[in-house]
Amino acid sequence: MRPAEMAFEQGRTGENLELDFGRRYFLRCAEPRDRSAFNHVCLKTGDASRDATWREDDPDLLGLIFAVPYQVLEPDFAFAVVGPGGVCGYLLGTPDSAGFYRRYVNDWLVPLACRVHDPGPDRSQWRGSDWDRRAIHAPEIVFPPALHL
């Protein structure tokens, strides 16, 4: 086992896991304080890895759909990539995709839908983040087993 792998494995049993990537970038366990940064990273990469700010009127929705649920529902598999400017990425996963998506819909999307209006199914009427809002109210879970980077 390489030294970085050993440090990762040794830290995994404790609370302070950290894997140094070099050049002042490292991986650590995600923390609740990372949620706004995860939302920001998701927004900045939400248009096929490009900045989605231009199309979103709610800058948090992409993260609340695609990143933060992993941190909340699978905290043992949620990691933050931290650089000189703070959180700049994440590594998120689940060992049980089917179980995760059941909990995602029932335990995450249902409460979120209570806070977000449904723009309805007519896409011609959608503006800004309405596609995100519709995905919250009418989720189409067709994802294969996933690891989000």
C-alpha positions in Angstrom: 0.0 0.0 0.0 1.3 3.5 -0.9 1.8 6.0 1.9 -1.2 8.1 0.8 -3.4 5.1 0.8 -2.2 4.1 4.2 -2.9 7.6 5.6 -6.3 7.5 4.0 -7.1 4.1 5.6 -5.7 5.1 8.9 -7.6 8.3 9.0 -10.9 6.7 7.9 -11.3 5.1 11.3 -11.0 8.5 13.0 -12.8 11.8 12.5 -10.0 13.7 10.8 -9.4 11.9 7.5 -7.2 14.0 5.2 -5.5 13.0 1.9 -2.9 15.4 0.6 -3.0 15.8 -3.2 -0.1 18.2 -3.1 0.1 21.9 -4.2 -2.1 22.8 -1.2 -5.0 20.6 -2.3 -6.4 17.9 -0.1 -9.4 15.6 0.4 -11.2 15.5 3.7 -14.5 14.2 5.1 -17.3 16.5 4.2 -18.8 18.6 7.1 -22.1 20.3 7.5 -20.4 23.6 7.0 -19.5 22.5 3.4 -23.1 22.6 2.1 -23.1 26.1 0.7 -19.7 25.4 -0.9 -21.1 22.2 -2.4 -24.0 24.2 -3.8 -21.6 26.7 -5.3 -19.4 24.0 -6.9 -22.5 22.3 -8.3 -23.7 25.7 -9.8 -20.2 26.4 -11.3 -20.1 23.0 -13.0 -23.8 22.5 -13.5 -24.0 23.2 -17.3 -22.1 20.1 -18.6 -19.1 21.0 -16.4 -19.4 24.7 -17.2 -20.8 27.6 -15.2 -24.6 27.3 -14.9 -25.0 30.7 -13.2 -26.4 32.3 -16.4 -29.5 30.0 -16.4 -30.2 29.5 -12.7 -32.3 32.1 -10.7 -31.8 30.0 -7.5 -28.1 29.3 -7.0 -28.7 26.6 -4.4 -31.1 24.2 -6.2 -28.5 22.3 -8.3 -26.5 21.5 -5.2 -29.7 20.6 -3.3 -30.6 18.1 -6.0 -27.2 16.7 -7.0 -24.6 17.1 -4.2 -25.9 17.9 -0.7 -28.2 14.8 -0.6 -25.2 12.6 -0.7 -23.6 14.5 2.1 -26.7 14.2 4.3 -27.9 10.7 3.4 -24.5 9.0 2.9 -22.1 11.0 5.1 -19.5 8.2 5.2 -19.1 8.5 1.5 -19.0 12.3 1.2 -15.7 14.1 0.9 -14.7 17.7 0.2 -11.8 18.7 -2.1 -10.1 21.7 -0.5 -7.7 24.1 -2.1 -6.1 27.4 -1.2 -9.4 29.2 -1.6 -11.5 26.7 0.3 -13.8 23.9 -0.9 -13.4 23.6 -4.7 -14.9 20.1 -5.3 -16.3 17.0 -3.9 -16.3 13.3 -4.1 -19.7 11.8 -3.4 -21.0 8.2 -3.6 -23.1 5.5 -2.2 -22.6 1.8 -1.8 -26.3 1.1 -2.4 -27.7 3.2 -5.3 -31.2 1.7 -5.2 -31.5 2.3 -1.5 -30.0 5.7 -1.8 -32.5 6.8 -4.5 -35.4 5.5 -2.4 -34.3 7.6 0.5 -33.4 10.5 -1.8 -37.0 10.7 -3.1 -38.8 10.0 0.2 -36.5 11.7 2.8 -34.9 14.4 0.7 -37.1 15.5 -2.2 -40.5 15.3 -0.4 -39.5 17.8 2.3 -37.7 20.0 -0.3 -40.8 20.0 -2.5 -42.7 21.6 0.4 -40.3 24.6 0.1 -40.2 24.9 -3.7 -43.1 25.7 -6.0 -43.9 23.3 -8.9 -43.7 25.2 -12.2 -45.8 22.5 -13.8 -45.1 20.2 -16.8 -45.3 22.9 -19.6 -41.6 23.5 -20.4 -42.5 26.5 -22.6 -43.5 28.3 -19.4 -40.3 27.5 -17.5 -37.8 30.2 -16.6 -34.6 30.2 -14.7 -34.4 27.3 -12.2 -37.8 26.0 -13.1 -36.3 22.8 -14.6 -34.7 22.1 -11.2 -38.0 22.8 -9.4 -39.9 20.4 -11.7 -37.2 17.8 -11.1 -37.9 18.1 -7.4 -41.6 17.7 -7.8 -41.6 15.1 -10.5 -38.3 13.2 -10.2 -37.2 10.8 -12.9 -34.7 8.6 -11.1 -32.9 6.8 -13.9 -29.4 7.0 -12.6 -27.0 4.0 -12.7 -24.8 3.4 -9.7 -22.9 6.6 -9.4 -19.9 8.4 -8.0 -20.1 12.2 -8.3 -16.8 14.1 -8.7 
